[in-house]
């Protein structure tokens, strides 16, 4: 039997009896005329949930009854159940936010190719969340369309209609044809407001922040978009979760070379980053050998060490430093001195940009729209620390980060981008929104769009030698399974 929980529908707590009553009265779907007793019912949608297996930690998995909920239901902090759209989607927006990765264009193309035979119009929104936030409703939609052949449209024209013809070859390119930004509509600095939104600066100082979520919703309505596909990492997706909670139908596709988005084992861009890193590191070995250097390769990974870990595995790097496990620099120096005892007197260290050195690494600059400050280059910082401990050795810090995100994606990232996009379109076709395409335990699934209260996925410390500062292989094992 379903345990007592506080279920909230537009702020109204419901008991289990009330849920049962709703299921009885509205067995499948509640159209708008059934919701006239609710205030602001335009964002109330019918949601169907089958508890034949656990949904999340707030809902027991031993309940096999089928309940039908009305509206967007928030169960516990940070968990919003998927919504159900009662009318077909006819127009869909798509944006890419945060840092670019190889594979974004393949996802965009797959969305356009799947949408056309479904009769769905696709509108590309340029520069991430900035485009849909800064759109100027005093101008016509047509006057805000970007055209690469018309220089007058290159600035502040955020709309790019997408179809099979104009996306036919984009999967062969790196980056994103829609461009990107790190804009957070819920946290826009007043001094950065465009002229047509200056009214939001009233009674605010230039460095204050304002929430423009209302503008985003109004602009979606202005464009006649029935929903939005958001391709991004944890920051970009976190605002997608906010928008979904406000009633905007949103679907998420995870991308980041950090591979740390909560709820999925794979993010677009990860495999290409590993392959590129391995190529560059193996090329650099000849220089390191020639000059008897210890090379410190800085990788992506502010909060998680997946990129550095996988790169260290496939390149047989001598040492590995990740955010999840602290190191002692004195111990590391002794390990490196031992690593250099080879005919060429060289060694390699792979480290995440957020590597935990056991001492504070300085942060620089102002926080970005999501509250992150840049760290000083951890490879350069560590090189200075090691030089003090091992005089006479040349430590060469090399930053691989931006090299890894450039150029055409590898085939696996194309594959995952195509599958994620088609999974989203299948969810859209079934009417389910407020979810992210994901890959977990070998299966393609949909899951909740992760909000900021969900931490980044982290490397399991069991996969890392905390004293040797290397990947750990000794625990690898597996069960026997017969061929048939």
Secondary structure as UniProt FT lines:
FT   STRAND          7..9
FT   TURN            10..11
FT   STRAND          12..14
FT   HELIX           16..25
FT   HELIX           32..35
FT   TURN            36..37
FT   TURN            39..40
FT   HELIX           41..43
FT   STRAND          46..50
FT   TURN            57..58
FT   STRAND          66..70
FT   STRAND          73..74
FT   TURN            77..78
FT   STRAND          83..84
FT   STRAND          91..96
FT   TURN            102..103
FT   HELIX           104..117
FT   TURN            118..119
FT   STRAND          121..125
FT   TURN            126..128
FT   HELIX           129..134
FT   TURN            137..138
FT   HELIX           142..144
FT   TURN            148..149
FT   HELIX           151..153
FT   STRAND          159..162
FT   TURN            164..169
FT   HELIX           170..172
FT   TURN            177..178
FT   TURN            185..186
FT   STRAND          188..189
FT   HELIX           190..192
FT   HELIX           195..201
FT   TURN            202..203
FT   TURN            206..207
FT   STRAND          209..210
FT   HELIX           213..222
FT   TURN            223..224
FT   STRAND          227..232
FT   HELIX           234..245
FT   TURN            246..247
FT   STRAND          250..255
FT   TURN            257..258
FT   TURN            262..263
FT   HELIX           270..291
FT   STRAND          294..299
FT   HELIX           306..315
FT   STRAND          319..321
FT   TURN            323..324
FT   HELIX           329..339
FT   TURN            343..344
FT   STRAND          347..352
FT   TURN            353..354
FT   STRAND          363..364
FT   TURN            369..370
FT   STRAND          374..375
FT   HELIX           378..389
FT   TURN            391..392
FT   STRAND          395..399
FT   HELIX           401..404
FT   HELIX           411..430
FT   STRAND          432..433
FT   STRAND          435..440
FT   TURN            441..442
FT   STRAND          443..448
FT   TURN            452..453
FT   HELIX           461..463
FT   STRAND          464..465
FT   TURN            466..469
FT   STRAND          470..471
FT   TURN            474..475
//
